[in-house]
Amino acid sequence: MICKMAIISEKHTLNSLEYAERGGELLSTQFVFGTPKEIYKYFQFIQVLNDRAVNKSIHAIISLNPKDDLSKLNTQDLIDIGDQYLIKQGFDNNQSATYIHRDKEHLHLHIIANRINLEGKCTSSSHNYAKNIEFSKQMEEKYQLIYTNRKVKGVDFVKDNARANIIREKIHKSLTKSNSIEQFCAEMKYQQVLVLIGRGISFIDSSGAKFKGSEIGREYSLLGIQKMLDNETSKVYQEDTAVIKVEAPTVETENSQIVSIPSFNLKQFKNKDDDDDDSRFKKKKNGLSR
């Protein structure tokens, strides 16, 4: 078992909830109910009690080993694992929603929780990495799951080069359809990849594997993505504003001499009516029109 936690901003909370539901099903909730949008509104009702915390939610992923015998776990066991995780991380007095994903080679849970508890206090996320490791070992022992060596490179079944390559391809596909970072995030979300932006940029695929942009490639940092977006936007702008030119035709004179008529730029061509329209517009804009 491997557990991971990301502290997310308010604007990413709804995205996380919708992503978790779209790829799976709602397993359990705590102090909330309904659709992702309804759960998000419940979060907001409590979050207004604390205006000091900047990132007010967390998105945790609990992944089982692909080789685990799932017949050992029933639905209530999975609910209990999610509840025990919240208690371990200190979120037992907080709103939360737990979703289950079964569509990949390994079963995994998505837990989105409000960091602001019912008393208006921000729940600390310090030492969450150490708590994740300890929790994983406890669950492996309790439910007789396969032990996962988290310190040996390559054993982590959540993250591998194949998944990174798939995300890289989706990044390039999304870039060609986007002219802003917001549109890029929406395109990636459509391709089942959640984008998290803070000091840097990270990507979470539908299996729960999380990659920093720099792990996919040096050019996929937040700054690198923005540069590629700027290049794509510039390319589209140049195509849209391309000057249409008319080739210079030739005509025959009475003396059978070939005469070339000068080419002209359609954007530079204006007739008198256009000039009159421009003049009237400028007068109206300056308040001179009667």
C-alpha positions, 0 to 999 in steps of 0.5 A, spaced: 500 500 500 502 507 498 499 513 501 500 520 498 497 527 500 497 533 496 495 540 499 491 543 494 488 550 493 480 552 494 480 553 486 483 546 485 478 543 490 472 542 486 476 539 480 479 534 485 472 532 487 469 532 480 475 528 478 474 523 483 467 522 482 468 521 474 473 516 475 469 512 480 464 512 485 462 515 492 464 510 497 463 515 504 462 522 506 463 525 513 459 531 515 457 532 507 453 529 502 451 530 495 454 531 488 461 534 488 459 541 487 454 540 493 460 537 497 464 543 495 459 548 497 459 545 504 466 546 504 466 553 503 461 554 508 466 552 513 472 555 510 469 562 511 471 561 518 478 561 517 481 567 513 488 565 515 489 559 511 491 559 504 490 552 501 484 549 505 483 542 502 487 536 501 487 530 496 490 524 498 490 517 494 491 510 497 493 505 492 493 498 493 498 493 490 496 490 484 498 483 486 493 484 493 488 479 493 481 484 493 477 478 496 480 479 502 477 486 502 469 488 502 466 495 501 466 496 509 473 494 509 475 499 504 470 505 508 474 503 514 481 504 511 479 511 509 476 513 515 482 510 519 486 514 514 483 521 516 484 519 523 491 518 522 492 525 519 488 528 524 482 529 520 476 526 524 473 532 525 473 535 518 468 534 512 471 529 507 469 525 501 472 518 499 471 515 492 473 508 490 477 507 483 477 500 480 478 502 473 485 501 473 490 495 474 490 496 482 484 499 486 485 506 489 481 511 494 481 518 493 480 522 499 478 530 499 478 533 505 477 540 508 483 542 512 478 547 516 475 543 521 468 544 524 471 549 529 474 553 524 481 551 526 486 549 520 488 542 521 496 541 520 499 537 515 506 536 518 509 530 518 504 527 513 509 523 509 511 519 515 504 518 517 503 515 510 508 510 511 506 508 518 499 508 516 501 503 510 504 498 514 499 498 519 493 497 514 498 491 510 498 488 517 491 489 519 488 486 512 494 482 510 496 486 504 502 485 500 508 489 503 511 494 499 518 497 500 517 504 499 525 506 499 527 501 493 527 505 487 523 502 482 518 498 487 513 503 487 508 501 483 504 508 483 509 511 478 513 509 472 516 511 466 511 508 462 505 513 465 510 519 465 510 518 457 503 517 457 502 524 461 507 527 456 503 525 450 497 528 453 501 535 455 503 536 448 496 534 445 493 539 450 498 545 449 495 544 441 488 546 444 490 551 449 491 558 449 491 559 457 493 555 463 486 555 465 484 552 458 490 547 458 488 545 465 481 543 462 484 540 456 488 535 461 482 534 466 478 532 459 484 527 458 483 524 465 489 528 468 489 532 474 493 538 474 495 541 480 499 548 480 502 551 486 510 554 486 510 549 481 506 544 477 504 537 478 500 532 474 496 526 477 493 521 472 487 516 473 491 511 477 493 516 482 500 516 480 503 523 481 508 527 477 512 533 478 513 537 471 520 536 472 520 529 473 517 528 466 522 533 463 526 539 465 522 543 460 515 541 463 516 545 469 511 551 470 515 556 467 516 551 461 509 549 460 507 557 460 513 558 455 510 552 450 503 555 451 506 562 449 509 559 443 502 556 441 498 562 442 503 566 438 503 561 432 495 561 432 496 569 432 500 569 426 496 564 422 490 568 424 493 575 422 497 572 416 497 577 410 493 575 404 497 577 398 494 577 391 499 575 385 500 580 380 497 579 374 499 580 367 495 583 361 497 584 353 497 591 351 496 593 343 503 592 342 503 585 344 508 587 350 507 584 357 505 589 362 505 587 370 500 590 374 503 591 381 501 586 387 498 589 393 496 588 400 489 587 401 490 589 408 492 596 405 487 597 401 481 602 403 476 605 399 473 612 400 467 609 404 472 606 409 475 612 410 468 616 411 466 610 416 473 611 420 472 618 420 465 618 423 467 613 428 473 617 431 468 623 431 463 619 435 469 616 440 471 623 441 464 626 443 464 630 436 458 626 433 451 630 433 
